[in-house]
Amino acid sequence: MIGLRQNLVDAVLVEITRVWGEEGLQGNVPEYAWLFDSYGISEEEDVQWQLVFEHEIDEMLDEDLDDKEVMASVEDDARVIAFLHRFLAKYQSSAATFPR
């Protein structure tokens, strides 16, 4: 399952780069509104993605490492893989790129 999890993370990173370009998602209100309108991805889903990604690269914040609920959401492989499948499918649902 670890290989699948890493493959999904890599695939999401490809999609994020395609959609957001070099600047990436800055996390402001207009960007989140566009992301939801264009891809159906909520700010909450993006935050979950960030937690999963930070866990994958061993760069979680101490406050998140101490939060049992957060850690449960990033350490359960089946839960993370299911989330990544849904998240990736949403990013792959459109060819739209953020207008800069």
N, C-alpha and C positions, 0 to 999 in steps of 0.2 A: 504494500500500500504506500510505502514511503516514496517509491519511484513514481507512482501515479500522482501522488500529491505534488511532488516537485515538477512533474511535467505540466500539471494544471497551473501551478504558479507561473512557470515559464510562459505558458500560453497566454495567461492573463496579462503578463508584462508586455508581451508583443502587442496585444490589443490596446492596452493603455497607451503605449508609445504611439501607435497608429492614430488613436483618437485625439490625444492631447499634445503630441509632438514633444520636442525637446524641453519645453517649459513645464510640461506636466500639469496636473490638476493642482491648483493652488488652494482649493477648498473654500472659495468665497461663494456668496449667495447666488450670483448670476451663473456661475459654473455649475453649481449643484442643481439649479433650476433647469439649465440646459441638459445636464446629464439625465435628469429624471424624464424630461420631455422627449429626449432623443433615444434613450435606452431603457427607461423604466428602472434606473438604478437610483436608490435613495441615498441620502447622506449616511444613514445608519449602515447600509450595506457597504458603502465605501469605507466607513470607519472599521467595520469588521474585516474587510479586505486588508486594510492597513495593519491591523493587529495580527492577522495571519501572516502577512509578509514580514513584519518585524520579528515574529517568532521564527520564521524560516531562516532569517539571516542573523539570528541571535542578537537583536538590537531592541528588545522590548524595554520600555521604561520601568523603573523600579516599582512605581505605583501600579502598573499593570501586572507585574510579576507577583505582587502581593495580593492581587484581587482574585479570589478563588473562582468567581464566575467567569472572568476574562480568561483565566488560564484553562478552565474547562472548555471554553469555546475555541481554543487554539490547539489544545493537546489531544483532543478526541479525533483521531484520523478519519473515522467514518463521517463524523459531523462536518469536519473541514472539507473533505473531498466532496460531499454533497453540496456544501456551500459553494465551493470553487466551480463545480459543474454548472450550477445555476448562474453564478456571477459571470462566468466565461460565456455562457449562452446569451446572456443579455448583451454583453459587449460585442458578440458576433452577430447580433440581430440587425445591425445597421452598418452602413458604410460611412455614416456621418462623421465628420471631424470637427473639432471645436473651432469656430471662426475666431481667428486672432487678428 
